[in-house]
Amino acid sequence: MRLYIYFKLLIAQLKKIIYFVLASILPGFNLYAQQVNHLHYVDPFIGTTVSNVLTKWGNNGGCYPGAVAPSGAVQLSPETRVTGARGYNYTDSSVYYFSCLGHMSGFPEGSSGRLFIMPWNSGANFEPGKSSIHFSHKKESAVPGYYKVNFDERPITAEATATARTGMFRFTFKENAKPQIFIGNGGGINAISNKVIHNSDANTVINFSEGYTDKKEVKGGWLFTFSKAQTSTTIITLQLSKSSVGYSGAQHNIDQEIGSLSFDEVRAQTSREWAKLLSVIDITDNNEQHNTVFYTALYHSLLLPWVIDDADGNYRGHDGEIHQKTGQNQYGGFSPWDTFRSLHPLLTVLYPQKQQDVIFSMLDVYKQSGHLPTESMTGNHAIPIIVDSYLKGITGFDKELAYKGMKKDLVDGPFVQSDMEVYHQKGYVPFTRQESVTRTVEYAYDDWALSQFADKVMNDQQTAQLSLNRGLNYRNLLNKDELFMLPRNGEEFKLQPGTSGYKEGDKWVYSYFVPQNGKDLINMTGGNDQFAARLDSALSNNVILFDNETVFHLPYLFNQAGKPQLTQKWVRDIMLNRFSATPGGLPGNDDLGSTSSWYVFSSLGIYPACPGRPLYAIGTPLFKAVTLHLPNGRKFVISSDNSALKNNYIQSLQVNGKAWRRLVLPHSVIANGGAMIFNMGKEPGNWPMDKDPVELSSTQKNTAFKIIDYSVDKKSVVPHEPLVVKFRLKNTGSKGVKTVKLLVNGKPYGYRNCLVEQGQTVQDSIMFRLYPVGKTTLTLDNTLPLTVEVKLPAKPQEHAFEISQLQVKPMIRLNENQEIKYLIKNTGGLKQTFIIPVIQNDSVVFTDNIKLNAGGVKTIGHNITASKKGFKQVKVDTAKTVYKVYEDAAESLMLNFVSIAPGKSVADSSGFHNNGNIISTQATTNKDQLLFGDSTYVEVPNAPVLDNMGESISMMGWVYPTGKEKGLTDIITKGDNHVLQMTDNKTLTFFAGGWGRGDCTVNLPTDWHQHWHHIAGVYSGKKLYLYIDGILVGTSELDVTADLSVNNKWTLGRNEEFPSERVFHGYINKVKVFKAALSADDIKGIVSSEKVSILQQ
């Protein structure tokens, strides 16, 4: 990676020279120096491979290096990977083709697209996905609006540039090469002439500079052959565009945006556009790598939303009709869930014209479809986008229309989401619905955002109050004992939900999603100190990783807990250690520029912690000085005295010449222009004196607890005897949770979380046990002490110890090392020595001699080599567990449903006895086979062998589909982690370790419906294998390995994470799950042995 950085710095210097030369020789390339420097800092290769850092929710930046204009509808980019995570990966060295449309930059597989084009000169036919040409990164380059590669194996050079609505290739064929161009994946192809091609997908038009001499249909498309030039070099340019209106619109785009311009002139024009947009920010800093990361992040923030109207302003709307654009441009490619947090706030402050056009476009979607755009994710986040923009001064849109659309999606209905009505009825989404926690907390945030518009813009106090109250609905999922937002249904909480109930997250991530009311969140989770310590620990120990939009605001929550030094520490740590100027330099998916725009904001020292409030949380600046050239002609300068990489902490702050004593900065301060001067230091400072940014929360007060009185129910006990301390707790502050801590002899010993309304007093208690003989002092927090005496019992204890937490690896390979662990506690009142035998299959394998003080606890561990195959029972005192030793992969069976018939359960024949529960509300008419459907599925309870896995798995079963479902249909799943599913009854997909890592997808056989077929997915290391009827039908290579351990439940016929969605209809039988990766022969043997019996059903 150091070589990459060195190479890029060298290239950067060359770019400066190149830009200077271009400015001299190319028409219209009169860029002033600052713009040239900014272009030089952009490295489109950042984010084009696996992240350099550990991630959970997406391990690849998902960016592409190809040519694109700002907000460009056409993107010409190479693809180097056609299986697994498709698209471009910097670690590869062969290009399969260039894709031209639909690159959702930063999404999983965001570097892949549609409409394949590839220069070719072989006598062999071109086949997409198989044919490729080798290249070296030394002969590859990319800058904003331009991409070039010289292929190694063939004398071909490919160059690409683009405008907002068009793309342009220049293919150079050398050494008398036979010029050919492949075009595919574009729908039906119609040759209008030997220079003009129409592709039915997106009404795409392609114009060749030279007429082709021959066209030949090949697998996946057409191969066009051209005449060689008289010289040794043949140059063919290719212009293309698309149009939602029709072919004439696409051709008009080409005529208007390219016309008679040469390739170099188009490239220069697009470079000027990029330079102008990047010039809104000037950086003064000597760190070349940080400058590169910054300007590349700004570049990535300007790719989407993209233009969808033609050059004449026409576009086809969501109603299927042709419309004229509302603003300067019509935009699409929305994904509000990804972009509301940082991307749209960045557009609002730096590019308000684009942001206003985006809102115009969103309102047009509402007029045409009846709803604001939501796309495929959760929430209704077009609402905070609109509210935030308006409150920050973008008011040129119809506020009445916007309010009507927002109210319809949240208050009036009919609603986009089917769970909105139950959310209104219960105040939360129950876990019988998918993504219940995520949806609840996001709906609550959207409700709050609507309340701000209703109050501050529309003066609709009734709706404002209703929405403000609903904005507190996240409280309904807070489990006070766990202090997490957990899936709930009535009085039942799922205490170990895994990822069930969450969208791209878990209980740790979504328990912090209350951007509208951070103070209330802090109050509800134990107050400032406890909140900050817990979040700091979660970040420090990688329980929470900064790798997804869901955690963007987390470092800034420390401000609201009165710990700005922790905000400064973590923001700087994330910027320095999780971003870099390398291909793996993004910490996970960029998601349409969302991660990049977080970096842009945070490096400035500010962040929109709660879109919908025209305020920025203050973090810590990265650069010595930054100048924002605002659209209104004003400047806002952010500078840092004592700026250094190790100077993380703010000592003081001045804004417009005056001391600034707040942890927030109003948007208006920036919009009016001025200056912001940080004074930085190595150690945490005392700035500001007021560390309570109440402006960022609806709740304005902290909790204020006091223990009124407390007592213990016994003054004398024997060791291990239960006793209870009772107390009364009063709260004179805001509603919240107090963690009442019991101290024994001054040390923490027990606690109780108490949820108390404002002004109320509650009575509660803590049960505990004491051990050492003698007098013991008890205190609750800072109350006066009480004394309890522990006495020895009249009759000595015969069994003065407890064994718990006996653990083994539930399945290991022959000759592998097994680790046996258990916890022992001395439940007596005196120091004792215990002789503890560890028994395996009735034989003592270890004898432990353990000395423990009274009440002492110790973890004991042993290693033993598995020398024989089979099941082993381990016993320590009364604690028991089993594990299995296998030699061959086929012996690693951990779940085996031989027969799935109606009843209450399905017997597991693997030897682990993990029987499945049949969940059904419908009487069956078939006594031999269980019919899966809307009311029936099978769920397997959690078990160590099913949840603790390694880096391989084989999962399979027989299926007999009877339904004709559209969209995704889950067949065999463990959450959305290990999945066999079909799409539209046309394709079968397998993935393991999470959906965002890549998958293997194949076409279903023609006789799929109402016939028995065996399906199997195998994952080993970095490779996926998919089998149908014992035949290997697909493979995919992944970027990285993954630990498959996860505590979602194995489910047949649906997915625990989507309980009411993706339902399979039909029969499933003979389901097996293996820990190891089975071979093709293993799979074939299983199918052969089961086929006769299954076809007789």
GUDOKE-828444 format. One record per residue (C-alpha): residue in one letter; x, z, y. Coordinates in steps of 0.02 Angstrom, whole numbers, plus 50000, padded with zeros to 5 digits. Layout:
aXZY;...
//
This chain:
m500005000050000;r501485003050117;l501994984950087;y500244979550137;i500354989450300;y502084982550338;f501494964950299;k499964966950410;l500994973550556;l502134958450539;i500634946850533;a499914955750685;q501434951050787;l501304933150727;k499474933050776;k499954937150955;i501084922050957;i499744911150876;y498424916451002;f499634912751144;v499964895351074;l498104892351047;a497754897351225;s498964883851278;i498404869551168;l496564872051125;p495184867751247;g494234882751307;f495394895451225;n495744904451389;l495644922251326;y496394935551436;a497704946651358;q496584961551319;q495394950951218;v496814943051122;n497504960151080;h495814965951019;l495634951050905;h497374954150841;y496874971650788;v495414965950680;d495824965150495;p494344958050396;f495204963150233;i494854981550267;g493464987150151;t493674973050026;t494154983249873;v493975000249793;s494125014749913;n495805023249923;v494925040149919;l493775048949798;t491935044049817;k490295047749730;w488985036149803;g489865019349808;n491695016049775;n491954999549866;g491854995250050;g490784980150008;c491494969950153;y492004951650149;p493474942950234;g492634926350268;a492184917450428;v490674923550526;a490124923550707;p489414939050792;s487714942550711;g487994926550615;a486664920150496;v487974910050401;q489494918150321;l490794907650231;s491764918950116;p492724917449952;e492134926049794;t493414931949669;r492304941449548;v490744935149460;t490344949849346;g490214968549377;a490344971249564;r490184952949617;g490974945849772;y492714946949846;n493964959949788;y495684960649866;t496494965149700;d496004948349625;s497004932349634;s495774918349594;v494354911049696;y492824905249599;y491914898049750;f491424901249929;s489694908349959;c488854904350123;l487264914650148;g486584932150126;h488144943150134;m487464960550169;s489124967150231;g489524984250160;f488164984850029;p488624986049845;e489104967949809;g488954964849995;s490384952449985;s489354941249871;g488114928549933;r487134912749896;l487464894049907;f489124890849820;i490364878049886;m492094874749814;p493424861349839;w494004854049673;n495144840449610;s495194842149422;g494684829649293;a493684843449212;n491934847549272;f491704862449385;e490664876849314;p490254891449430;g490804908049360;k492094900049245;s493084887749350;s494264895449477;i495884892149572;h497324904549587;f497944910049758;s499174922249835;h498774934149977;k500374927950060;k499464911450085;e497814919250137;s497314924450312;a495754930350403;v495334934050584;p493634935550668;g492754919050644;y494084910750537;y494714911250357;k496074901150272;v496844900250099;n498144888550024;f497834887649838;d499334889149722;e498794879049571;r498084864149666;p498624855349825;i497084861049919;t496894871050080;a495204878450122;e494754884050299;a493114890950364;t492374894750533;a490604898150593;t489404899350737;a487854910250748;r486794898150645;t488054886450564;g489594886250457;m491014873750446;f492284870850309;r493864860550324;f494584855750155;t496304847850152;f496794838649992;k498644834649981;e499784824649867;n498514810949833;a497334823649757;k495634817349704;p494464825649830;q492934833949754;i491724847149818;f490564857449711;i488884863149783;g487764874949684;n486634890149686;g485644881949824;g484044877449736;g483554859349718;i484784847049793;n484214830949876;a485464818149941;i484714810950101;s486244799750119;n488034800150059;k488414811650206;v486864822750214;i486264834750078;h484704845550077;n484634861549972;s482934869249945;d483554887249955;a483294892550137;n483064874350188;t484934871950195;v485684855950266;i487474850450230;n488364836750328;f489964829050260;s491224821250378;e491514807450249;g490284799050133;y490424803849952;t490764790049826;d490024798549675;k488924813349634;k488744821049463;e487594834849405;v488554848749320;k488074865849257;g487464876049405;g487504862149535;w488264845549585;l490034839049600;f490334826549741;t491844815049738;f492614807149895;s493854793149927;k495674797249952;a496364794250125;q497634780650151;t498934793950190;s499454807550069;t498224819850145;t496334819050141;i495334830350257;i493474832950232;t492444844150344;l490774850950292;q489474857550414;l487984867750355;s486524877550420;k484894884950358;s483174886950433;s481634896750387;v480604883150471;g481244867450384;y482654855150361;s482444848050535;g482754865350607;a484354867150507;q484974850050562;h484544854350742;n485594870050727;i487084859450674;d486794846950814;q486634860450947;e487984872750894;i489294860650825;g488804843450885;s490374833650922;l491524848850921;s493024848350806;f493404862050680;d494724869550795;e493544869050943;v492194878250846;r493474890850790;a494074893550969;q492284895351032;t491884908650903;s493514917650941;r493004918651123;e491334926151073;w492174939350966;a493454943051100;k492094945751229;l491134957851120;l492674967651069;s493264968851249;v491914981651292;i493144994951235;d494974996151285;i496115008351195;t497725015551261;d498685022051112;n500285017651020;n499625020050844;e499435002250781;q498555007350619;h497235017650709;n496945003450832;t496714991650684;v495475003250598;f494515005350761;y494324987150810;t493954982050631;a492604995350629;l491884988550791;y491944970950715;h491024976650559;s489724985050670;l489284968250746;l488874958250589;l487084964250562;p485664963250603;w485904944450604;v485054930150695;i483574922450603;d482874910250731;d483414892250748;a484324885250899;d482624880350970;g481994898250952;n480804894950808;y480754905350649;r479544908650507;g478844926150518;h478274938750388;d476544930950394;g477224914150339;e476844906350509;i478064898450631;h478404908950786;q479474907650941;k480794921150969;t480314935651081;g482014940151154;q483634931051176;n483814930750986;q482664934850841;y483474946650717;g483274950850533;g484284958450393;f483604975650431;s483944991150328;p483435005450444;w483895018950317;d485705013450327;t485815009550512;f484735021950610;r486075035550610;s487545026950694;l487415007950704;h485895006550817;p486475020750931;l488115011250950;l487204995150995;t486145005151117;v487615011551217;l488764996351207;y487634981251173;p485904985751238;q485324967551250;k485554965251064;q484734982051030;q483234977351136;d483084960751043;v483164970450880;i481694980950935;f480744965450991;s481054958450817;m480484974550731;l478884974450833;d478614956350783;v478764961650601;y477404974450637;k476274961550718;q476534949350574;s476474961350426;g475544976650488;h477044988150471;l478734991350548;p480204986250436;t480754998750304;e481594987450176;s481994994850004;m482535012350050;t481585028250094;g480825034250257;n480135025050408;h481735024650508;a481275010450623;i480375024550714;p481915034750765;i482785018350807;i481405013850930;v481235031551000;d483105033751023;s483275017051111;y481845020551231;l482445037951277;k484175030651312;g483495018051435;i483035002651332;t481245001351394;g480944982651407;f479794981951256;d477934985451246;k477845004251225;e475985004151183;l476284991651042;a477775001550980;y476765017750982;k475325009750889;g476505003450754;m477405020050737;k475775029850728;k475085018250597;d476565021050482;l476555039950501;v474835045850558;d473435033250552;g473795022650398;p473575013250289;f475355017950245;v476795008150174;q477265022350056;s476045027549921;d476585045749932;m476225047850119;e474475054650090;v475055067949966;y476445072250088;h475125075350220;q474045085550101;k475395096850029;g476685096450167;y477955089350044;v478115075949912;p477965083749737;f479265080049605;t477985069949509;r478435056449635;q480115047949649;e481475053949768;s480345068249818;v481605078649916;t482355063950007;r480655057450055;t480045074450115;v481525078250228;e481585060450295;y479725059650328;a479885076150421;y481275068950528;d480275053350566;d478775064250610;w479855073750733;a480475057450810;l478685051650835;s478285068250919;q479625064851049;f478875047951093;a477105054851094;d477625068951210;k478915061451326;v478295043451338;m476445042551293;n475875060051346;d474855061151186;q474975079951159;q473835080451008;t474905068350909;a476475076250979;q475985093350912;l475395086650745;s477015077250719;l478075091650782;n477285103150655;r477545090350516;g479345089450573;l479555106750495;n478955101150322;y480725101750253;r480455120550248;n479225118250106;l480615112849988;l481855126450033;n482075138049885;k482565154549965;d483455160849810;e484545145449793;l484585140649978;f484405122349931;m483065109349961;l482445107149783;p481135096249697;r479495105749694;n477765104449621;g476635118949665;e477565134949628;e478835126449514;f480555121549577;k481835111349480;l483345122649494;q484585110449415;p483915093549468;g485515083449462;t485125067849564;s483275068349519;g482255069849678;y483605062449788;k484095045249855;e485965042449843;g486285061049846;d485965077949770;k485425095349822;w487025097949920;v486845082150022;y484995083150062;s484925101750095;y485815097650258;f484685083350315;v483785091750459;p484595082850607;q483095086850718;n483235105650696;g484965111350649;k484705128850714;d483185131250604;l484145124750454;i485525137250492;n484255151250514;m483415146550351;t485045146850253;g485755163450307;g486375161850485;n487905154850573;d489315162950475;q488565160350303;f488025142550342;a489735137550409;a490705145950268;r489635137450136;l489745120050213;d491615121850246;s491875126950064;a490825112350000;l491865099950101;s493515108250057;n493155108049870;n492445090249863;v490725096649818;i490185085849964;l491205070249996;f491155060350157;d490675043850074;n488915039150127;e487725038750276;t486835054250212;v488305065250265;f488775057150431;h488095071650534;l488745085750425;p490415088750514;y489455090450677;l488305103950609;f489695116650631;n489415114950819;q487645121350798;a488285135950694;g489405141150838;k490975134950751;p491555119750853;q493315122050786;l492665117150614;t491815101650684;q493465096850766;k494455100650608;w493335090550491;v493025075650606;r494885073450632;d495245076150447;i493975062850397;m494615050150522;l496435052550473;n496275054650286;r494765044550231;f494995028850338;s496525017650339;a497095000250388;t497114994050207;p495924984350094;g495355001050019;g495255009050190;l493395013150195;p492735029050111;g491355020450014;n490095007050059;d490105001550241;d488224998150228;l487954985150364;g489254993250477;s488555010850469;t490155019150410;s491155008750533;s490045013650679;w490245032050631;y492105029550649;v491925020950818;f490885035250888;s491915049150811;s493565042050872;l492855042551048;g492515061151028;i490615060051027;y489255056750898;p487345054250901;a486995068650783;c485115066550802;p484465049250850;g482885052350949;r483775064451065;p484735056151207;l486215067751174;y487895066351089;a488745080450995;i490535082851051;g491845081250914;t493685077450943;p494445061451015;l495745051450919;f496555041051056;k497525044951214;a496295035251319;v494775024151294;t493845014251424;l492045009051392;h491544993651494;l489674996651505;p488404982551518;n487844988951689;g489574985351758;r490135003451759;k491555011351663;f491665027451565;v493415033351528;i493815045851391;s495585052651395;s496545066251306;d497925076851379;n499175082651247;s498505069551128;a499375070150959;l498855068350779;k499125086850748;n498225092250905;n496485093150830;y495715106350940;i494915105751111;q495625118451233;s494565112951380;l493515098351439;q493135090651607;v491755078151643;n491795069151809;g493045081651878;k492095097351833;a492305109451689;w491125105251547;r490515120351451;r489285112451331;l489455105551154;v488335090751197;l488465076251316;p486895067751383;h486795048951363;s486455047351549;v488185054251589;i488975039651496;a487745026751562;n488105031751742;g489955029451719;g491325041951748;a492705050951659;m492895063551520;i494575072451500;f494985082751345;n496415095051342;m496995096151160;g498025108651062;k498645112850887;e497645128850869;p495765131850893;g495365135651073;n493985146251147;w493075131251220;p491665131851262;m491155149551305;d489355144951258;k489415139451077;d487535137951053;p486965119851081;v485095123451079;e484755106151153;l485035098750980;s483645108650896;s481785111350911;t482075129450865;q482915138151010;k483295155650945;n484335163350809;t483645175550684;a483815194050727;f483755205150574;k483845223850555;i483735234450397;i482525248150447;d482795259250296;y483335258650115;s483375269849963;v483935269749782;d482725274249643;k483975285149547;k485325296949601;s486115297949428;v486305284649293;v487285280949136;p488375265349127;h487405248949119;e485755257449161;p484675247049281;l484355254349452;v483535247249607;v483915248649791;k482385245949899;f482415241350082;r481355235850229;l481965221450337;k481335216950511;n481595200350602;t481365199950790;g482105182550807;s481595165450739;k480995163250561;g482405163050437;v483315169750286;k484375185250282;t485575187450138;v485545206250116;k487185211250033;l487425226449925;l489155234049934;v489795245949801;n491275256349859;g491485244050002;k491545228249894;p490185214749877;y489155218249721;g487455210049736;y486305201549860;r484525196449896;n483925181950004;c482435187150108;l481365174750204;v480555183350352;e479385176250483;q479695179950666;g479115197450711;q478775202550531;t479445216350421;v479615213950233;q480005225650090;d481175219749952;s482415226149825;i484015222449729;m484195227149545;f485955231149485;r486985241249361;l488455253049383;y489875256749261;p491375267549307;v491025286049282;g490985296149442;k490215295249614;t489855278049684;t489515273649867;l488165260849906;t487865251950071;l486765237450127;d487705227450257;n488175240150392;t486935253850352;l487365271950315;p488005274750137;l487085281949989;t487875290249837;v487455287749653;e488335296849513;v488745288049349;k488835299549198;l489315296349018;p487825295948898;a487565310648783;k487835299148635;p489315286948646;q488885268448656;e489165259448491;h489225242048567;a489925244148742;f490245225848778;e489295209548808;i489805191848762;s489125177448867;q489505159648921;l490195154148753;q490745136248780;v491545122248679;k491725103648702;p490155098348608;m490955082848529;i492785078648502;r493785066048406;l494745070848248;n496425079148289;e495885081648469;n496125098648548;q494585109948559;e494465123648690;i493395138848653;k492935149748800;y491875165248820;l491575179348942;i491695197548891;k491105212248993;n491415230848967;t489705238748985;g490365256348959;g490925269049086;l492755270649034;k494225259049007;q494165252448830;t495005240748707;f493905228648608;i494335219448448;i493355203048453;p493405190648309;v493115172248347;i492285164348195;q492175145948152;n491145140948001;d491215158847931;s493115159847949;v493975170548079;v495095158748178;f495595170848316;t495565189748340;d495595195348520;n496255212248576;i495525214748749;k495755229248870;l494455230949006;n494075243549140;a492305250149151;g491205235749206;g492685223949194;v492445205649154;k493675193349080;t493645175249023;i494495172248856;g495075155048802;h495805147648644;n496385130448589;i496175124048414;t496525106948338;a495055098348255;s495805094148086;k494205090347990;k492675079948028;g490925086848038;f489925100248127;k490755116748169;q489845132748215;v490755144748329;k490195162848339;v490805176948450;d489805192848419;t487995187048433;a488385171648539;k488365155148443;t488665136848478;v489095120948382;y490175105748406;k490515090048308;v492145081848258;y492105063048229;e493405050248180;d492565033248198;a491525028348349;a489995026448239;e490145044948194;s489985050448376;l488085050248367;m487355063248485;l485535057848492;n484585049048353;f482715045948356;v482425037848185;s480545036748211;i479545038148371;a477745041548323;p476285050048413;g476335068948419;k477095082448528;s478925078648496;v480175066448424;a481405073348298;d483265071148335;s484215067348175;s485955067748252;g486265085548192;f486145092748367;h484255094548356;n483915088948533;n482115084348501;g481225073948630;n479595079448710;i478175066848711;i477355067448881;s475625059748866;t473915061748943;q473135048348836;a472475049048659;t473325037148540;t472465025148421;n474045020648325;k474615034348205;d476275026348163;q476975020648331;l476975028348503;l476335016348636;f477315018848797;g476445015548961;d475755023049121;s475265039249034;t476575040748898;y478445042648889;v479785053348803;e480925065648890;v482395074748809;p482845092148873;n484585095048940;a485925100048815;p487835101548826;v488155086948709;l486995075748809;d487605080948981;n489485083348959;m490215066348924;g491835056948948;e492175039149001;s491255029848863;i489505028248794;s488445017548679;m486545017648700;m485305007148604;g483585005248531;w482244993348471;v480934987748597;y479284978448582;p478694974248760;t476834971748785;g476734972248974;k477164959149102;e477894970349236;k478624963849396;g480184971349469;l481234984349382;t480644991849216;d481645006049140;i481795006748951;i483145019548906;t483865029949047;k484795045549098;g484265046349279;d484885031449377;n486595034049300;h486545026549124;v485185013449113;l484484999349007;q483154990649110;m482344973849134;t481854964549292;d480274954049304;n480274952549114;k481634939549139;t483304948649134;l484054963749047;t485274974949141;f486454988549083;f487515000349188;a488355017049160;g489035029549284;g487845024949425;w486995009049485;g488155005849632;r489705003149524;g489164986449453;d488124980949306;c487974968249166;t486414957249177;v485864943549057;n484334932749030;l483054939048904;p482694928548749;t481224916748759;d480264926648628;w480524943348716;h478694947248745;q477744955148599;h479204953948478;w480424967148416;h482174965748489;h483674977148478;i484574980748642;a486224989948661;g487354994348807;v489154999748781;y490325006248914;s492175009348888;g493435012549026;k493074998949152;k492044987049046;l490194985049010;y489544976148855;l487744970948829;y487004966048660;i485324958648610;d484894958348425;g486674962748378;i487444948248475;l488584951148624;v487714942148767;g488634948648920;t490144958148984;s490654964649155;e492274971649222;l492134986449342;d493354992349474;v493635010249416;t493245021749272;a491945035449289;d491565052349212;l489835049849137;s489385068449140;v487735071149228;n486285083049201;n484835071049221;k483725070349068;w483745056148942;t482075047448958;l481235033448861;g479985022048946;r480415026749124;n481705035649232;e481735054049280;e482255049149456;f480755037349473;p479395046849378;s477935036149432;e478835019549448;r479715006649338;v478615010849189;f478885001849023;h477364996048924;g477564993348738;y478445001548590;i480185009148579;n480965014948417;k482585019948330;v483465025348489;k485275030648471;v486575037048593;f488425038348547;k489805046948642;a491075033548597;a491075014848628;l490475005648473;s491244989148422;a490314972748402;d490374975248213;d489654992748231;i488194986048332;k487914971748213;g487914983648065;i486604995048144;v485474980348184;s485654973548008;s485254990347928;e483714993448035;k482994976048054;v481964975447894;s481094992147924;i480764988648108;l479984971548075;q478814979247948;q478014989848083;
//
